[in-house]
Amino acid sequence: MQSPRQRLSRYEITGYALILAGAIVLIWGTVKFNLLQELYTEPSDRRGGVFGEYGEFIGGIVGSLWALAGVFLFFATLTYQKREFELQRFELHKTQKIFQQQNFSTLYISFVNKHNDIIDALTAYDINQSPHTGSNFFVFFQEKVMSSFVQKVRCLSEEQKTEPELYRLFEEYFTYHFTFYRTSLDPYLKNLSVLFKLIQRYRSETHDEGEYYSFITKANFTQSELFLTYHVALFNLLKEFTALDNTFNVFEDLAKDYRVNSIVQQELKQS
Protein backbone atom coordinates (compact mmCIF):
# COMPACT_ATOMS: atom_id res chain seq x y z
CA MET A 1 0.00 0.00 0.00
CA GLN A 2 1.32 3.40 -0.92
CA SER A 3 2.18 5.74 1.90
CA PRO A 4 0.26 9.05 1.97
CA ARG A 5 2.18 12.13 1.00
CA GLN A 6 2.83 14.18 4.10
CA ARG A 7 3.85 17.41 2.37
CA LEU A 8 4.58 18.88 -1.04
CA SER A 9 8.12 18.75 -2.35
CA ARG A 10 10.08 21.82 -3.42
CA TYR A 11 9.60 20.85 -7.05
CA GLU A 12 5.82 20.66 -6.65
CA ILE A 13 5.60 23.99 -4.81
CA THR A 14 7.70 25.67 -7.51
CA GLY A 15 5.66 24.04 -10.30
CA TYR A 16 2.32 25.05 -8.80
CA ALA A 17 3.65 28.57 -8.17
CA LEU A 18 4.64 28.87 -11.84
CA ILE A 19 1.21 27.62 -12.95
CA LEU A 20 -0.45 30.18 -10.69
CA ALA A 21 1.87 32.91 -12.00
CA GLY A 22 1.03 31.92 -15.57
CA ALA A 23 -2.69 32.08 -14.78
CA ILE A 24 -2.28 35.52 -13.22
CA VAL A 25 -0.31 36.75 -16.22
CA LEU A 26 -2.96 35.28 -18.52
CA ILE A 27 -5.74 37.17 -16.72
CA TRP A 28 -3.64 40.34 -16.63
CA GLY A 29 -2.92 40.06 -20.37
CA THR A 30 -6.60 39.56 -21.14
CA VAL A 31 -7.42 42.75 -19.28
CA LYS A 32 -4.39 44.62 -20.68
CA PHE A 33 -5.26 43.85 -24.27
CA ASN A 34 -9.01 44.48 -23.75
CA LEU A 35 -9.55 41.09 -25.28
CA LEU A 36 -13.16 40.75 -24.12
CA GLN A 37 -14.02 44.12 -25.58
CA GLU A 38 -12.38 43.19 -28.85
CA LEU A 39 -14.39 39.98 -29.02
CA TYR A 40 -17.69 41.89 -28.85
CA THR A 41 -16.55 44.60 -31.30
CA GLU A 42 -17.56 44.44 -34.93
CA PRO A 43 -14.79 42.99 -37.09
CA SER A 44 -14.55 46.15 -39.12
CA ASP A 45 -13.97 48.24 -35.99
CA ARG A 46 -11.34 46.00 -34.34
CA ARG A 47 -7.79 47.14 -33.91
CA GLY A 48 -5.45 45.33 -36.21
CA GLY A 49 -3.05 42.78 -34.78
CA VAL A 50 -4.51 42.64 -31.24
CA PHE A 51 -5.12 38.90 -31.29
CA GLY A 52 -1.68 38.31 -32.84
CA GLU A 53 0.01 40.35 -30.13
CA TYR A 54 -2.06 38.57 -27.49
CA GLY A 55 -1.04 35.18 -28.93
CA GLU A 56 2.64 36.14 -28.91
CA PHE A 57 2.24 37.38 -25.34
CA ILE A 58 0.60 34.15 -24.21
CA GLY A 59 3.12 32.00 -26.05
CA GLY A 60 6.14 33.96 -24.91
CA ILE A 61 5.38 34.46 -21.23
CA VAL A 62 2.52 32.24 -20.08
CA GLY A 63 3.63 29.34 -22.25
CA SER A 64 7.19 29.60 -20.93
CA LEU A 65 5.97 29.71 -17.33
CA TRP A 66 3.76 26.67 -17.76
CA ALA A 67 6.46 24.77 -19.66
CA LEU A 68 8.88 25.46 -16.80
CA ALA A 69 6.18 24.36 -14.34
CA GLY A 70 5.89 21.09 -16.25
CA VAL A 71 9.64 20.52 -15.83
CA PHE A 72 9.43 21.03 -12.06
CA LEU A 73 6.40 18.76 -11.76
CA PHE A 74 8.20 16.13 -13.80
CA PHE A 75 11.09 16.21 -11.32
CA ALA A 76 8.56 16.01 -8.48
CA THR A 77 7.12 12.85 -10.07
CA LEU A 78 10.60 11.35 -10.33
CA THR A 79 11.25 12.17 -6.67
CA TYR A 80 8.05 10.44 -5.57
CA GLN A 81 8.81 7.43 -7.74
CA LYS A 82 12.26 7.19 -6.20
CA ARG A 83 10.73 7.34 -2.75
CA GLU A 84 8.22 4.64 -3.64
CA PHE A 85 11.00 2.41 -5.00
CA GLU A 86 12.93 2.85 -1.76
CA LEU A 87 9.84 1.92 0.27
CA GLN A 88 9.25 -1.10 -1.92
CA ARG A 89 12.88 -2.15 -1.55
CA PHE A 90 12.61 -1.74 2.22
CA GLU A 91 9.45 -3.84 2.34
CA LEU A 92 11.07 -6.49 0.14
CA HIS A 93 14.11 -6.60 2.41
CA LYS A 94 11.83 -6.86 5.43
CA THR A 95 9.87 -9.70 3.82
CA GLN A 96 13.08 -11.53 2.92
CA LYS A 97 14.34 -11.14 6.49
CA ILE A 98 11.09 -12.57 7.90
CA PHE A 99 11.23 -15.47 5.43
CA GLN A 100 14.87 -16.08 6.33
CA GLN A 101 14.05 -16.02 10.03
CA GLN A 102 11.19 -18.47 9.56
CA ASN A 103 13.46 -20.89 7.69
CA PHE A 104 16.15 -20.60 10.33
CA SER A 105 13.61 -21.06 13.13
CA THR A 106 12.53 -24.35 11.57
CA LEU A 107 16.14 -25.47 11.23
CA TYR A 108 16.97 -24.30 14.76
CA ILE A 109 14.04 -26.20 16.29
CA SER A 110 15.10 -29.39 14.50
CA PHE A 111 18.66 -29.08 15.84
CA VAL A 112 17.41 -28.34 19.36
CA ASN A 113 15.17 -31.41 19.24
CA LYS A 114 18.11 -33.48 18.03
CA HIS A 115 20.26 -31.97 20.79
CA ASN A 116 17.69 -32.96 23.43
CA ASP A 117 17.44 -36.47 21.98
CA ILE A 118 21.21 -36.84 22.24
CA ILE A 119 21.13 -35.72 25.89
CA ASP A 120 18.32 -38.17 26.66
CA ALA A 121 20.43 -40.97 25.15
CA LEU A 122 23.47 -40.23 27.35
CA THR A 123 23.98 -42.96 29.95
CA ALA A 124 26.70 -43.70 32.49
CA TYR A 125 26.84 -46.36 35.20
CA ASP A 126 28.28 -46.01 38.66
CA ILE A 127 30.05 -48.70 40.64
CA ASN A 128 26.70 -50.20 41.62
CA GLN A 129 25.64 -50.33 37.95
CA SER A 130 22.98 -47.71 38.58
CA PRO A 131 22.32 -45.71 35.39
CA HIS A 132 22.70 -41.95 35.19
CA THR A 133 20.85 -40.74 32.10
CA GLY A 134 20.02 -37.43 30.49
CA SER A 135 21.04 -34.36 32.47
CA ASN A 136 22.12 -36.59 35.36
CA PHE A 137 24.93 -37.83 33.11
CA PHE A 138 26.64 -34.44 33.38
CA VAL A 139 26.19 -34.38 37.15
CA PHE A 140 27.70 -37.84 37.39
CA PHE A 141 30.60 -36.83 35.12
CA GLN A 142 31.33 -33.75 37.23
CA GLU A 143 31.27 -35.78 40.44
CA LYS A 144 33.64 -38.36 38.93
CA VAL A 145 36.16 -35.68 37.94
CA MET A 146 35.94 -33.85 41.26
CA SER A 147 36.15 -36.95 43.45
CA SER A 148 39.16 -38.30 41.53
CA PHE A 149 40.91 -34.94 41.73
CA VAL A 150 40.18 -34.35 45.42
CA GLN A 151 41.26 -37.86 46.42
CA LYS A 152 44.55 -37.44 44.59
CA VAL A 153 45.18 -33.99 46.08
CA ARG A 154 44.51 -35.23 49.62
CA CYS A 155 47.19 -37.88 49.12
CA LEU A 156 49.87 -35.33 48.22
CA SER A 157 52.34 -33.91 50.66
CA GLU A 158 52.21 -30.23 51.53
CA GLU A 159 55.32 -29.60 49.42
CA GLN A 160 53.65 -31.14 46.37
CA LYS A 161 50.50 -29.06 46.68
CA THR A 162 51.47 -26.20 44.40
CA GLU A 163 49.11 -24.33 42.12
CA PRO A 164 50.72 -25.53 38.84
CA GLU A 165 50.74 -29.13 40.08
CA LEU A 166 47.09 -29.07 41.13
CA TYR A 167 46.12 -27.43 37.86
CA ARG A 168 47.98 -30.17 35.97
CA LEU A 169 46.28 -32.89 38.02
CA PHE A 170 42.82 -31.47 37.42
CA GLU A 171 43.45 -31.28 33.68
CA GLU A 172 44.81 -34.83 33.73
CA TYR A 173 41.79 -36.29 35.54
CA PHE A 174 39.31 -34.29 33.50
CA THR A 175 40.97 -35.45 30.27
CA TYR A 176 41.00 -39.04 31.51
CA HIS A 177 37.26 -39.13 32.28
CA PHE A 178 36.43 -37.20 29.12
CA THR A 179 38.36 -39.73 27.04
CA PHE A 180 36.57 -42.57 28.82
CA TYR A 181 33.14 -41.15 27.89
CA ARG A 182 34.17 -39.52 24.63
CA THR A 183 32.22 -41.95 22.46
CA SER A 184 29.04 -40.84 24.19
CA LEU A 185 29.98 -37.16 24.40
CA ASP A 186 31.19 -36.60 20.83
CA PRO A 187 27.69 -36.49 19.27
CA TYR A 188 26.53 -34.09 21.99
CA LEU A 189 29.50 -31.72 21.64
CA LYS A 190 29.62 -31.75 17.85
CA ASN A 191 25.87 -31.14 17.51
CA LEU A 192 26.20 -28.27 19.98
CA SER A 193 29.10 -26.86 17.98
CA VAL A 194 27.12 -27.05 14.72
CA LEU A 195 24.15 -25.39 16.43
CA PHE A 196 26.24 -22.40 17.47
CA LYS A 197 27.83 -22.21 14.02
CA LEU A 198 24.36 -22.00 12.49
CA ILE A 199 23.47 -19.21 14.88
CA GLN A 200 26.71 -17.41 14.03
CA ARG A 201 26.01 -17.74 10.31
CA TYR A 202 22.46 -16.46 10.77
CA ARG A 203 23.80 -13.52 12.78
CA SER A 204 26.34 -12.59 10.10
CA GLU A 205 23.86 -12.94 7.21
CA THR A 206 21.09 -10.94 8.86
CA HIS A 207 23.38 -8.56 10.76
CA ASP A 208 21.19 -9.26 13.78
CA GLU A 209 23.44 -8.87 16.81
CA GLY A 210 20.44 -9.02 19.11
CA GLU A 211 19.22 -12.42 17.94
CA TYR A 212 17.70 -14.51 20.71
CA TYR A 213 18.61 -18.01 19.52
CA SER A 214 21.96 -18.03 21.33
CA PHE A 215 20.27 -16.72 24.49
CA ILE A 216 17.66 -19.48 24.34
CA THR A 217 20.35 -22.11 23.83
CA LYS A 218 22.49 -20.83 26.69
CA ALA A 219 19.49 -20.59 29.01
CA ASN A 220 18.96 -24.37 28.74
CA PHE A 221 22.46 -25.24 29.98
CA THR A 222 22.81 -26.68 33.47
CA GLN A 223 25.86 -25.91 35.61
CA SER A 224 27.11 -29.46 35.09
CA GLU A 225 26.84 -29.06 31.32
CA LEU A 226 28.75 -25.79 31.50
CA PHE A 227 31.37 -27.49 33.71
CA LEU A 228 31.93 -30.05 30.97
CA THR A 229 31.92 -27.71 27.95
CA TYR A 230 33.98 -25.02 29.71
CA HIS A 231 36.86 -27.37 30.48
CA VAL A 232 36.61 -29.07 27.09
CA ALA A 233 37.20 -25.65 25.53
CA LEU A 234 39.81 -24.64 28.12
CA PHE A 235 41.92 -27.77 27.66
CA ASN A 236 41.44 -27.78 23.85
CA LEU A 237 39.94 -31.26 23.84
CA LEU A 238 37.70 -30.37 20.91
CA LYS A 239 38.95 -27.72 18.49
CA GLU A 240 35.42 -26.63 17.51
CA PHE A 241 34.97 -25.27 21.05
CA THR A 242 38.13 -23.13 21.10
CA ALA A 243 36.48 -19.85 20.01
CA LEU A 244 32.99 -20.62 21.28
CA ASP A 245 33.10 -18.41 24.35
CA ASN A 246 34.62 -15.48 22.46
CA THR A 247 31.67 -15.43 20.07
CA PHE A 248 28.69 -16.19 22.30
CA ASN A 249 29.94 -15.83 25.92
CA VAL A 250 28.63 -19.32 26.51
CA PHE A 251 30.33 -19.73 29.87
CA GLU A 252 29.35 -16.42 31.44
CA ASP A 253 26.69 -18.21 33.50
CA LEU A 254 29.07 -20.88 34.84
CA ALA A 255 29.53 -20.43 38.59
CA LYS A 256 33.03 -19.40 39.58
CA ASP A 257 33.34 -22.32 42.00
CA TYR A 258 33.02 -24.77 39.08
CA ARG A 259 36.05 -23.39 37.21
CA VAL A 260 39.42 -25.05 37.48
CA ASN A 261 41.18 -21.98 38.89
CA SER A 262 38.69 -21.66 41.75
CA ILE A 263 38.71 -25.40 42.39
CA VAL A 264 42.51 -25.37 42.68
CA GLN A 265 42.44 -22.34 44.99
CA GLN A 266 39.87 -24.00 47.24
CA GLU A 267 42.09 -27.06 47.63
CA LEU A 268 45.11 -24.89 48.39
CA LYS A 269 43.16 -23.02 51.08
CA GLN A 270 42.06 -26.27 52.71
CA SER A 271 45.67 -27.42 52.78
N, C-alpha and C positions, 0 to 999 in steps of 0.2 A: 504494500500500500504506500502511495506517495505521501511524503510528509508535507504538511501545509506550509506555505510560504509565510514566514514570520514578518518580513519587511521587504520593501522594494530595494533592489540593488542600485548602485550609482548609475549604471547604464540605463536602467529603466527610468529613473528619475530624470536623467538628462534627456532621454528620448521623449518622454511625455511632456517635458518642459518645452522642447523644440516643437512638438506638435501643437501645443497650446500657443506658443509664440507665432507659429505659422497661421493658426486660426485667427489670432488677433490681427496679424498683418493683413490677412485676407479681408476681414471685416473693415479694417481701416482703409484698405485700398478701394473697397467697394464704395465707401462713403466719399473718399478723396476724389475718385473719378466720377462721382454722381452717376454710378452705373444704373441704379434703379430709375432715375429720372430719364436717362438715355433710352432705357428699354420702353418707356411709355411715350416717348417722343416720336413724332412722325419721322419716317426714314428720310424724308427730304430736308427736315430741320435738324437732323443729328450732326454733331461735330464730327469731322472726318478723323479717322484713326484712333478714336477713343477705345474701341474694343481691342484694337491691335496693341495699343500701349498697355491696356489692362492685362492682356494675355502675356505680354513680355514681362510685366511686373510680377504677375502670378508665377510664371515659369522661372524667373530669375531669382526671386526672393523666397516666396512661399514654397515653391518646388524644391529649392535647395535646402530649406529648413526641414521639410518633411523627408527628403532623401537622407539627410544627416541623421534625423530621428530614426529612420529605418535601420541605419548602420548601428546606432547605439542599442536599439531593441534586438538586433541580430546578435550582438555581443552578449546582451542580457540572456537571450535564449541559450547561447553556448554555455554561459556560466551556470545556468540552472541544469542543463544537461550534464555538465561535468559534476555538479553536486549530486545529481541523481545517480550517476554512475558510481560515484564514491560510496553512496549509501547502499547501492546494490552490491558492490564489492564487499562492503563491511558485513552485510547480511549473509552473503555467500560464505565469507570466512567464518562467520559465527555458526552457520549451519554445518560447515565442514568440521569445525571444532566439536560441535555437539555430536555429530556422527562418529568422529574419531574417538570421543570419550565413551560413547555407547559401545563401540567395538572393543575398546580396551577394557571397559568394565566387565564385559562378557568373558574376555580372556583372563582378566584378573580373578574373577570368581572361580573359573575353572582351575586355575593354579592354586588358589587358596583351598579349594575342596580337595585337590590332590595332596596339598601340603598337610591338611588335617588327616587324610587317609594314611599318609606315611607315618604321622605321629601315632595314630591309633594302632598301627602295625608294629611299632617298636616294642620289644619285649626283652627283659633281662631277668635272670634268675639269681636269687641269693643263695647262701650256703645251704639253706633248708629247701631249696628248689621251689620257693614261692615266687610266682611271676610278678614283675613290675612292668606294667604296660602303660602306653600312652604317655601322658605328662609325668606320671610317676617314674618313668624310665629316666628322665633327666634328674629327678630328685635322687634316685638310686645311684646314678653315675656320679653326681656331686658328692654324695656321702662316701662312695668308694674312694674317690680321689682324696678327699679330706682325711678320712680315717687312715689311709695308707701313709699319707704325708705326716700326719700328727704322730702316728706310732713310730715312724722312722726318726722324726725330730726328737722325740722323748728318749730315744735310745742313744742319742749323741752326747758327747761330753760337752761341757761348757765352752771349751776352747774351739770345738768344731762348729758351734752354733754361731756362725757369721751370716750376715745378710746375703752375700753372694752364694754361699753354700746352700742356704735354705731356699733361695730362689731357684738354684739349679735342681735341688731335690724336688721341689714342687713341679717344675717343668718336666722332670724325668717321670714322675708318677702320673702326671696328667697325660703325657704322651703315651705312656704304657697302657693306661686304661682306654685311651682314645683308640689306640691301635687294636686293642682287644675287641672293641665294639665297632670298629670302623666299617665293617661290612653292613651293619645295620644303620650306621649314622651317615654314610655317604649319600644315599638317596635323599635323606632329609636335608643335609647341608647343600647339596648341589641344586635341589629344587628351590631352596631358599635363596641361593645365589642367583639363579635364573629369574626368580620373582623380582628381586631387587634390580636386576639388570633391565627387566621389562619396564619397571617403574622409572628407572633412570632414562631409558630411551623415550618413554612417553613424556617425561619432563622436558627433555631437550627438544623434542619435536613440537610440542605445544607451547614451550616457553612458560610453562605453568610451574613456578617455584612454590606456589602454595598448594600444590596437589595434596589430597588427603589419603591417597593409597598407602604411602609409606607410613603415615601416622596410624592408620588402621592396622597395618601389619605389625608395627612395633608395639601397639597397645595389646596385642594378643600374646606377647612373649611373657613367660614366667621368669622369675629370678633364676631358676635352675637352668632354663634354656639359655638365658643371657650368660650365665656362668660358663656354659659349654662353648657357645659361639664366641664369646669374648676371648677366651684363652686359645681357642683354635686360631683366631685371627692374630693374637699376640705372639704365639709361638710359630706362626707361619706353617701350620699343619695342612692348610688348604689354601692355595694361592688365590682362589677366587674371593676369599674373605679379607685379603690384605688391605684393600682400600675401601672396604664396606663402611667402616665407621666415619671415614673422612667425608663420604658422600651423603650419608643419611643420619649420622649420629645415632646409630643403632644402639650403642651401649650406654647412652646417657642416663637411662633408667636403671642400670645395674647398680645395686647397692655397693657402697665402697667396701664394706666388709667382705664382699665376695670376690674382690680383686686380689691378684697374687701379691701385690705390694703390701696391702693391708693385712693379708693372711700371714705373711712373713713377719711383719712388724708385731702382730699379736703374739706370735710364738716367741719372738725375741723378748717381749715384755714379760711374758710368763716365766721365761728362763731367769 
